[in-house]
Amino acid sequence: MTSGSDRPDAGLGERLRELDAPDASGNGARMNRMFADMKAKCDKSDRTIPGFLRSRSTMARRFIVLSVFSALAFVGWFAFPLVGDHARTVPWTTSLVTFCVLLVLAMFMVTRPVHLPALPRWQSVCLICIALGATVLAAFWPYPAAQAATHDPGGSVMAGACMGVGLLLGIPVYALLRLVDRGNALGSLVAAAAAGLAGNFVLKAHCSVPGTSHELLGHASVALVFVVGLGLVHRWIPSK
Amino acid sequence: MANSPPTPAATDEELMDAYVDGNEAAFRFLFERYAPILLRLTRRHLRNDELAEEIVQQTFFRLHGARNDFRRGSKLRPWVMTIAMNLVREHWRRTKRRKMTNLEVETQAAPEADFMPLELRQRSELLHVALEKLPSSQREVVELHWFQERPYAEVAQIVGTSEGAVRVRAHRAYATLKQLLVSEIRGDE
């Protein structure tokens, strides 16, 4: 307990105590009603898939997310052709590793237990900005210029297709992260950034169309569309 | 423990353990024990009965969702307080974002004031105003340290900072409050 020297002096203490008087009016009935409402909400939530997933322990939720990410990455890596050997450069590997690290960080933020103090908002905002910045930076760090020049100049046309694929790939990642999120502040935007990163990861690993303009329009735009789009949706339709 | 009924004498942690093991009655005991404390805490922060009730219910809803994270041997009270304070902070952030006017809050505030004598109502109002003038980081420390009688170490754990920082915040908050209420306190003496 607090020691006497920790407390404010008697005058102020007396005044503060006035605010701590319990409210005796209708306490029993009120508490019963509150408990019944809350219990009904808990029972209803337990019957849903999000409710079931969110009530797993934090370790289990993280394990589920990492397992799904790993399974998707494993299938994608071996089932679909990767970019050619000539394109597997240091920047390519660095980009993939960076996307992976940011994705895992986002997952840790989204699955943060609610009994811990909420993370400062600037940390979430930083992660979102870094994620967006990384996708843009990766676009400026594509194939060696000499090789890019020899490739099909219709890269910008293909950007639409890449963007579509990236968005489609990001949706399950976003959905999964939202399913395990117990209600962290900015959780939706962090999940959106993670979805953009996942889309970029797959596109970077498999897309063989070179060129900065293609990567900017077709790859980096995926993360931007997710973050800006969902940010606007949440601004217009605030969650309860 | 899941099948044996919990007793009112059980500790918070025993009740929570029983609840994690599936004993629904234990949750009821926990609610009866903590809801009045949380209701007073949230009403002081929000000055709105309906909102305070909502946040208390939401706190227990989140506690229910997080029950599988509870480890035997850990303390329950910091858990509950942290969830509630996170929700209060989130509420303030949202209302600030929606640019809710102070007037709107004031008209909904302190419904129990109707039953108070005028002088007491004015005193209560003055104190509320003084508390509201504190930065939220200081106000929550006063709330937990003074009203909830939590030691600084536990307050630090709940608000997510160091014990030293909490001591500084508390010292500044009490000094500011005393300054704001100085004439009244002198009048009392």
HADDOCK unambig.tbl for C-alpha pairs under 7 A between the chains (distance, minus, plus):
assign (segid A and resid 1 and name CA) (segid B and resid 149 and name CA) 6.63 0.50 0.50
assign (segid A and resid 1 and name CA) (segid B and resid 150 and name CA) 6.22 0.50 0.50
assign (segid A and resid 1 and name CA) (segid B and resid 151 and name CA) 5.23 0.50 0.50
assign (segid A and resid 2 and name CA) (segid B and resid 149 and name CA) 6.55 0.50 0.50
assign (segid A and resid 2 and name CA) (segid B and resid 150 and name CA) 6.70 0.50 0.50
assign (segid A and resid 2 and name CA) (segid B and resid 151 and name CA) 4.99 0.50 0.50
assign (segid A and resid 8 and name CA) (segid B and resid 174 and name CA) 6.17 0.50 0.50
assign (segid A and resid 11 and name CA) (segid B and resid 185 and name CA) 5.69 0.50 0.50
assign (segid A and resid 12 and name CA) (segid B and resid 178 and name CA) 6.20 0.50 0.50
assign (segid A and resid 12 and name CA) (segid B and resid 185 and name CA) 6.82 0.50 0.50
assign (segid A and resid 19 and name CA) (segid B and resid 124 and name CA) 6.88 0.50 0.50
assign (segid A and resid 20 and name CA) (segid B and resid 147 and name CA) 6.94 0.50 0.50
assign (segid A and resid 34 and name CA) (segid B and resid 57 and name CA) 6.74 0.50 0.50
assign (segid A and resid 38 and name CA) (segid B and resid 57 and name CA) 5.53 0.50 0.50
assign (segid A and resid 38 and name CA) (segid B and resid 61 and name CA) 6.47 0.50 0.50
assign (segid A and resid 42 and name CA) (segid B and resid 61 and name CA) 6.08 0.50 0.50
assign (segid A and resid 54 and name CA) (segid B and resid 65 and name CA) 6.29 0.50 0.50
assign (segid A and resid 55 and name CA) (segid B and resid 65 and name CA) 4.39 0.50 0.50
assign (segid A and resid 55 and name CA) (segid B and resid 66 and name CA) 5.73 0.50 0.50
assign (segid A and resid 55 and name CA) (segid B and resid 68 and name CA) 6.67 0.50 0.50
assign (segid A and resid 56 and name CA) (segid B and resid 68 and name CA) 6.09 0.50 0.50
assign (segid A and resid 57 and name CA) (segid B and resid 66 and name CA) 6.97 0.50 0.50
assign (segid A and resid 57 and name CA) (segid B and resid 68 and name CA) 4.84 0.50 0.50
assign (segid A and resid 57 and name CA) (segid B and resid 69 and name CA) 4.85 0.50 0.50
assign (segid A and resid 58 and name CA) (segid B and resid 69 and name CA) 6.35 0.50 0.50
assign (segid A and resid 114 and name CA) (segid B and resid 83 and name CA) 6.14 0.50 0.50
assign (segid A and resid 115 and name CA) (segid B and resid 79 and name CA) 5.02 0.50 0.50
assign (segid A and resid 115 and name CA) (segid B and resid 82 and name CA) 5.71 0.50 0.50
assign (segid A and resid 115 and name CA) (segid B and resid 83 and name CA) 5.30 0.50 0.50
assign (segid A and resid 116 and name CA) (segid B and resid 82 and name CA) 6.43 0.50 0.50
assign (segid A and resid 117 and name CA) (segid B and resid 82 and name CA) 6.03 0.50 0.50
assign (segid A and resid 117 and name CA) (segid B and resid 86 and name CA) 6.56 0.50 0.50
assign (segid A and resid 117 and name CA) (segid B and resid 158 and name CA) 6.08 0.50 0.50
assign (segid A and resid 117 and name CA) (segid B and resid 159 and name CA) 5.71 0.50 0.50
assign (segid A and resid 117 and name CA) (segid B and resid 160 and name CA) 5.20 0.50 0.50
assign (segid A and resid 118 and name CA) (segid B and resid 86 and name CA) 6.12 0.50 0.50
